[in-house]
């Protein structure tokens, strides 16, 4: 029989214990552990949800990997690449690729009777994955984009629509300047989307791939590049390495040299900013573990001092210091366990409540989301629980040696 565990259970389950100091100390220690764990769970869930939400929005606009002209990589000007069916098949055949789509970028001005605005037009074809944009459509309907004709349909953001006072179904003129030549197109606003990603929403509209290529003066099959989506984002770098080996420095039918860039290289500022959040998480985790550890240390010391007579009796009947120390460490494990239970209840409850109700709102202009995103990662929550338990028990080992300084004879007279 494990004697320290047996005694610890008896002490912990003693409901008739009327001690005026130890019971409040136990409650304070339990609350400290519970609050610390709840804060850690909520913090990790918020950061994970925020990082993945922003990452998915950036990927929705730029995909995981882009293939384009190597000259575009070295300068600010646009240089087309010729992507025919064989090139599309070659890019799509790279291991780890799930979807391939062409796009063409051009610049223009949208003008109404009252106002005008310079925007970027992204031409996309029928193979373009509209799932992301559909999920953020707030008005109208998604147009059917073409690579063989111009249907004069336009998809714009709510930010642009509000600036120009447009709504779905309205007509708007677009002007494209090429040297001394100005070309005019009249578009119908088919749909309006809102992602709250300001850097994209404030200047990006979607039109037919055919129209964007022709407005740039490019030949049939010439586009800005190809967007590639991978099957597993965690394997992005591995897939990129395959692209470097198979696609980089290859030649298109018109002699242009191809190169590739990942979403990290295309938008380094966004991902560098997201990586800074990890530092905040580690700081909060460390602070909360310290709070839980210090409350447990103070609680254990109070309990040991109040149980001085019991310790003296145990020593008098032959119990070793090691046995008594293990008894109080087991007792601490029960307290920590109760704190972990309530911490999980509170932390997971807040996360689930936010996921289903969205009661915590944010300013989308500042945080790119209208509600605080929370992502529940159960393996990570379990790891936080285990780490909290182990660290709290570890920091209690040194204070438990106070027991060795308690003498049986003196402790019998201790009040």
Wavefront OBJ file of the C-alpha trace (Angstrom):
o trace
v 0.000 0.000 0.000
v 1.201 3.518 -0.792
v 1.151 5.042 2.703
v 1.759 8.711 1.663
v -1.074 8.514 -0.876
v -3.403 6.885 1.663
v -2.749 9.556 4.308
v -3.061 12.364 1.746
v -6.473 11.048 0.668
v -7.644 10.941 4.274
v -6.501 14.504 4.925
v -7.984 15.855 1.694
v -11.347 14.103 2.155
v -11.721 15.141 5.792
v -14.853 17.264 5.509
v -14.993 17.779 9.243
v -11.714 19.674 9.336
v -12.517 22.942 11.117
v -9.102 24.534 10.786
v -9.492 28.251 10.201
v -6.341 28.787 8.149
v -5.706 25.719 6.009
v -9.127 25.565 4.352
v -8.976 29.155 3.034
v -5.386 28.523 1.958
v -6.498 25.445 0.028
v -9.291 27.412 -1.627
v -6.919 30.235 -2.587
v -4.422 27.760 -4.041
v -7.189 25.995 -5.972
v -8.512 29.289 -7.332
v -4.992 30.381 -8.308
v -4.421 27.209 -10.320
v -7.891 27.404 -11.896
v -7.552 31.029 -12.958
v -4.047 30.488 -14.289
v -5.101 27.473 -16.377
v -8.238 29.196 -17.662
v -6.229 32.223 -18.779
v -3.693 29.971 -20.510
v -6.403 28.030 -22.376
v -8.177 31.199 -23.510
v -4.907 32.886 -24.512
v -3.679 29.951 -26.587
v -7.115 29.534 -28.205
v -7.309 33.214 -29.140
v -3.806 33.324 -30.601
v -4.297 30.102 -32.576
v -7.673 31.280 -33.860
v -6.352 34.718 -34.750
v -3.239 33.408 -36.528
v -5.131 30.807 -38.548
v -7.967 33.201 -39.419
v -5.589 35.879 -40.714
v -3.458 33.260 -42.479
v -6.508 31.796 -44.226
v -7.596 35.252 -45.366
v -4.172 36.043 -46.816
v -4.072 32.630 -48.506
v -7.588 33.263 -49.838
v -6.271 36.256 -51.768
v -2.815 34.985 -52.676
v -2.915 31.171 -52.423
v -0.008 29.165 -50.970
v 2.506 29.384 -53.818
v 2.676 31.667 -56.848
v 4.470 30.905 -60.116
v 5.370 33.964 -62.218
v 7.999 35.573 -64.417
v 11.421 35.844 -62.791
v 11.634 39.463 -63.998
v 8.605 40.351 -61.856
v 10.448 38.974 -58.836
v 13.363 41.336 -59.434
v 11.378 44.521 -60.092
v 8.100 46.367 -59.609
v 6.913 46.082 -63.214
v 4.652 43.305 -64.417
v 5.984 40.753 -66.869
v 3.655 38.080 -68.238
v 4.194 34.352 -68.531
v 2.578 32.074 -71.074
v 0.674 29.309 -69.309
v -0.852 26.759 -71.664
v -2.501 23.443 -70.813
v 0.814 21.558 -70.710
v 2.277 24.096 -68.243
v -0.820 23.836 -66.068
v -0.515 20.052 -66.038
v 3.179 20.223 -65.181
v 2.538 22.580 -62.260
v -0.432 20.535 -61.077
v 1.596 17.311 -61.196
v 3.993 18.458 -58.461
v 3.531 16.273 -55.396
v 1.512 18.034 -52.683
v -0.472 20.326 -55.009
v -4.263 20.314 -54.665
v -5.360 23.104 -57.036
v -3.885 25.338 -59.764
v -5.415 28.569 -61.115
v -4.266 31.392 -63.391
v -4.600 35.101 -62.662
v -3.745 38.439 -64.280
v -3.343 41.784 -62.509
v -4.008 45.238 -63.959
v -4.560 48.742 -62.613
v -7.452 51.087 -63.296
v -9.827 53.735 -61.996
v -13.456 53.220 -61.020
v -15.622 56.302 -61.553
v -19.164 57.209 -60.614
v -20.986 60.512 -61.069
v -19.830 61.699 -57.652
v -16.441 60.094 -57.068
v -13.583 58.020 -58.448
v -11.091 55.564 -56.969
v -7.917 53.865 -58.167
v -8.037 50.103 -57.681
v -6.284 46.895 -58.674
v -8.169 44.477 -60.909
v -7.480 40.773 -60.562
v -8.523 38.763 -63.583
v -9.471 35.162 -62.852
v -10.753 32.333 -64.985
v -13.349 29.568 -64.602
v -10.892 27.345 -62.697
v -10.462 29.932 -59.929
v -11.510 28.592 -56.506
v -14.250 30.945 -55.303
v -14.829 29.217 -51.957
v -13.076 31.907 -49.927
v -14.826 34.818 -51.637
v -18.219 33.085 -51.458
v -17.844 32.684 -47.711
v -17.359 36.463 -47.395
v -20.015 37.568 -49.905
v -22.338 40.110 -48.259
v -24.391 41.334 -51.209
v -25.316 40.176 -54.703
v -24.001 36.999 -56.273
v -20.710 35.567 -57.479
v -20.101 36.256 -61.187
v -18.974 33.492 -63.525
v -15.542 34.530 -64.714
v -14.238 33.586 -68.144
v -10.868 33.187 -69.871
v -12.262 33.515 -73.395
v -14.581 36.534 -73.266
v -15.393 39.547 -71.114
v -18.775 39.393 -69.419
v -18.394 42.868 -67.904
v -19.153 41.584 -64.420
v -17.313 42.980 -61.404
v -16.794 41.678 -57.874
v -15.700 44.382 -55.432
v -15.207 44.766 -51.699
v -17.669 46.471 -49.399
v -15.031 49.065 -48.560
v -14.765 50.103 -52.214
v -18.543 49.951 -52.666
v -19.087 52.221 -49.659
v -16.532 54.757 -50.881
v -18.184 54.932 -54.307
v -21.735 54.549 -52.925
v -22.393 51.448 -55.010
v -24.477 48.371 -54.405
v -25.012 45.078 -56.212
v -26.564 45.584 -59.647
v -25.220 49.119 -60.146
v -23.234 50.143 -63.224
v -19.795 51.689 -62.919
v -17.224 52.936 -65.443
v -13.630 51.726 -65.281
v -10.765 53.584 -66.960
v -7.471 51.925 -67.874
v -4.489 54.079 -68.827
v -1.767 52.613 -71.060
v 0.738 55.292 -72.014
v -1.251 57.878 -73.956
v -4.162 55.522 -74.508
v -7.182 55.444 -72.173
v -9.623 52.598 -72.454
v -13.084 52.645 -70.906
v -15.166 49.704 -69.752
v -18.611 49.679 -68.203
v -19.056 47.034 -65.543
v -22.014 45.735 -63.561
v -21.391 45.196 -59.876
v -22.373 41.548 -59.556
v -21.344 40.964 -55.952
v -19.795 42.628 -52.927
v -17.496 40.833 -50.463
v -16.129 41.794 -47.058
v -13.122 40.096 -45.455
v -12.028 42.960 -43.150
v -8.461 42.572 -44.473
v -7.890 46.257 -45.159
v -4.827 45.845 -47.372
v -6.930 43.800 -49.818
v -10.442 45.162 -49.317
v -9.455 48.764 -49.940
v -8.189 48.262 -53.493
v -8.937 44.833 -55.001
v -11.675 43.988 -57.512
v -12.183 40.813 -59.547
v -12.904 40.651 -63.289
v -12.582 38.129 -66.118
v -9.120 36.731 -66.812
v -9.622 37.440 -70.519
v -10.395 41.134 -69.859
v -7.392 41.681 -67.558
v -4.967 40.090 -70.020
v -6.312 42.114 -72.955
v -6.225 45.360 -70.967
v -2.510 44.700 -70.314
v -1.991 44.216 -74.046
v -0.957 40.595 -73.627
v -1.354 37.770 -76.083
v -3.640 34.791 -75.711
v -2.465 32.590 -72.830
v -0.319 35.279 -71.209
v -1.079 35.927 -67.532
v 0.595 37.431 -64.487
v 1.106 34.015 -62.978
v -0.355 30.878 -61.476
v -1.633 30.428 -57.940
v -1.087 27.031 -56.364
v -2.846 25.571 -53.335
v -1.205 22.758 -51.431
v -2.876 19.798 -49.756
v -1.252 20.356 -46.379
v -0.197 23.818 -45.219
v 2.199 22.267 -42.696
v 4.061 20.743 -45.673
v 4.252 24.069 -47.552
v 8.039 24.329 -47.402
v 8.456 20.756 -48.595
v 6.138 21.422 -51.536
v 8.007 24.644 -52.281
v 11.275 22.696 -52.388
v 9.738 20.423 -55.026
v 8.717 23.505 -57.028
v 12.241 24.889 -56.804
v 13.549 21.615 -58.171
v 10.943 21.076 -60.907
v 9.495 24.493 -61.862
v 12.068 27.156 -61.013
v 14.221 28.245 -63.963
v 11.995 26.327 -66.385
v 11.015 28.074 -69.651
v 7.468 28.787 -70.833
v 6.481 28.498 -74.545
v 7.550 32.105 -75.176
v 10.950 31.801 -73.511
v 10.119 33.430 -70.167
v 11.896 32.057 -67.112
v 9.618 30.948 -64.269
v 10.156 31.333 -60.545
v 8.070 30.642 -57.453
v 7.274 32.390 -54.183
v 5.433 31.146 -51.111
v 2.784 33.144 -49.283
v 5.408 33.879 -46.604
v 7.633 35.550 -49.202
v 4.762 37.431 -50.822
v 3.475 38.946 -47.558
v 6.402 38.826 -45.087
v 5.087 41.729 -42.971
v 1.827 39.940 -42.182
v 3.459 36.679 -41.139
v 6.235 38.412 -39.201
v 3.541 40.245 -37.266
v 1.716 36.972 -36.565
v 4.931 35.356 -35.341
v 5.297 38.117 -32.750
v 2.100 36.839 -31.133
v 3.939 33.665 -30.117
v 6.192 35.738 -27.846
v 3.143 37.158 -26.072
v 1.771 33.652 -25.572
v 4.971 32.404 -23.945
v 5.059 35.429 -21.642
v 1.447 34.902 -20.534
v 1.974 31.163 -20.041
v 5.048 31.814 -17.906
v 3.241 34.425 -15.784
v 0.213 32.205 -15.201
v 2.365 29.209 -14.236
v 4.232 31.470 -11.795
v 0.920 32.615 -10.278
v -0.238 29.015 -9.867
v 3.146 27.952 -8.477
v 3.394 30.746 -5.893
v -0.161 30.214 -4.632
v 0.580 26.509 -4.257
v 3.844 27.203 -2.389
v 2.126 29.556 0.062
v -0.736 27.109 0.502
v 1.601 24.188 1.156
v 3.623 26.122 3.740
v 0.451 27.102 5.588
v -0.805 23.514 5.543
v 2.531 22.159 6.829
v 2.590 24.676 9.680
v -0.981 23.837 10.687
v -0.257 20.112 10.505
v 2.840 20.369 12.690
v 1.331 18.183 15.421
v 0.354 15.522 12.879
v 3.867 15.582 11.435
v 5.308 15.179 14.928
v 3.071 12.183 15.653
v 4.010 10.534 12.344
v 7.705 11.013 13.133
v 7.179 9.676 16.626
v 5.687 6.420 15.295
v 8.614 5.980 12.905
v 7.643 7.767 9.695
v 10.609 9.072 7.731
v 10.888 12.624 6.433
v 10.658 11.307 2.885
v 7.332 9.588 3.597
v 5.851 12.706 5.168
v 7.106 14.907 2.339
v 5.507 12.594 -0.209
v 2.271 12.739 1.794
v 2.077 16.514 1.467
v 3.132 16.412 -2.184
v 0.280 14.000 -2.885
v -2.002 16.326 -0.942
v -0.829 19.178 -3.202
v -1.526 17.057 -6.292
v -5.161 16.735 -5.164
v -5.424 20.511 -4.757
v -3.777 21.128 -8.146
v -6.061 18.527 -9.738
v -9.155 20.271 -8.442
v -7.785 23.592 -9.717
v -7.094 22.054 -13.118
v -10.639 20.682 -13.270
v -12.243 24.060 -12.633
v -9.701 25.799 -14.843
v -10.676 23.531 -17.728
v -14.356 24.112 -17.068
v -13.917 27.891 -17.085
v -11.392 28.078 -19.947
v -13.110 25.641 -22.288
v -16.474 27.173 -21.410
v -15.310 30.644 -22.450
v -13.809 29.309 -25.691
v -16.950 27.356 -26.637
v -19.201 30.258 -25.669
v -17.217 32.599 -27.930
v -17.249 30.101 -30.795
v -21.021 29.721 -30.680
v -22.112 33.236 -29.713
v -19.258 35.591 -30.657
v -19.977 37.757 -27.603
v -16.481 39.320 -27.693
v -16.370 41.722 -30.635
v -13.403 43.562 -32.116
v -12.807 46.520 -34.387
v -12.290 44.948 -37.842
v -10.321 47.967 -39.050
v -7.688 47.257 -36.408
v -7.796 43.492 -35.900
v -9.054 42.333 -39.352
v -11.844 40.341 -37.688
v -15.192 41.445 -36.250
v -15.222 38.782 -33.492
v -12.421 37.389 -31.351
v -11.529 34.126 -33.113
v -10.903 31.155 -30.834
v -9.621 27.770 -31.962
v -9.826 24.828 -29.593
v -6.833 22.517 -29.804
v -7.491 19.643 -27.393
v -3.995 18.049 -27.584
v -2.460 21.437 -26.765
v -4.918 21.947 -23.891
v -3.968 18.514 -22.537
v -0.277 19.419 -22.813
v -0.878 22.659 -20.876
v -2.656 20.687 -18.140
v 0.179 18.189 -17.818
v 2.853 20.895 -17.892
v 1.023 22.934 -15.225
v 0.692 19.895 -12.965
v 4.344 18.889 -13.319
v 5.719 22.410 -12.850
v 3.548 23.103 -9.812
v 4.583 19.817 -8.168
v 8.228 20.465 -9.021
v 8.290 23.909 -7.372
v 6.759 22.364 -4.216
v 9.642 19.931 -3.699
v 11.938 22.497 -2.078
v 9.313 23.925 0.366
v 8.392 20.381 1.410
v 11.843 19.999 2.998
v 10.577 22.252 5.792
v 9.188 19.024 7.265
v 12.701 17.776 8.090
v 13.163 20.708 10.520
v 10.122 19.781 12.581
v 11.088 17.863 15.784
v 8.588 15.385 17.278
v 8.996 16.518 20.899
v 8.548 20.217 20.145
v 5.694 19.600 17.687
v 3.640 17.805 20.349
v 3.392 21.062 22.277
v 2.769 23.172 19.114
v -0.505 25.094 19.025
l 1 2 3 4 5 6 7 8 9 10 11 12 13 14 15 16 17 18 19 20 21 22 23 24 25 26 27 28 29 30 31 32 33 34 35 36 37 38 39 40 41 42 43 44 45 46 47 48 49 50 51 52 53 54 55 56 57 58 59 60 61 62 63 64 65 66 67 68 69 70 71 72 73 74 75 76 77 78 79 80 81 82 83 84 85 86 87 88 89 90 91 92 93 94 95 96 97 98 99 100 101 102 103 104 105 106 107 108 109 110 111 112 113 114 115 116 117 118 119 120 121 122 123 124 125 126 127 128 129 130 131 132 133 134 135 136 137 138 139 140 141 142 143 144 145 146 147 148 149 150 151 152 153 154 155 156 157 158 159 160 161 162 163 164 165 166 167 168 169 170 171 172 173 174 175 176 177 178 179 180 181 182 183 184 185 186 187 188 189 190 191 192 193 194 195 196 197 198 199 200 201 202 203 204 205 206 207 208 209 210 211 212 213 214 215 216 217 218 219 220 221 222 223 224 225 226 227 228 229 230 231 232 233 234 235 236 237 238 239 240 241 242 243 244 245 246 247 248 249 250 251 252 253 254 255 256 257 258 259 260 261 262 263 264 265 266 267 268 269 270 271 272 273 274 275 276 277 278 279 280 281 282 283 284 285 286 287 288 289 290 291 292 293 294 295 296 297 298 299 300 301 302 303 304 305 306 307 308 309 310 311 312 313 314 315 316 317 318 319 320 321 322 323 324 325 326 327 328 329 330 331 332 333 334 335 336 337 338 339 340 341 342 343 344 345 346 347 348 349 350 351 352 353 354 355 356 357 358 359 360 361 362 363 364 365 366 367 368 369 370 371 372 373 374 375 376 377 378 379 380 381 382 383 384 385 386 387 388 389 390 391 392 393 394 395 396 397 398 399 400 401 402 403 404 405 406 407 408 409 410 411 412 413 414 415
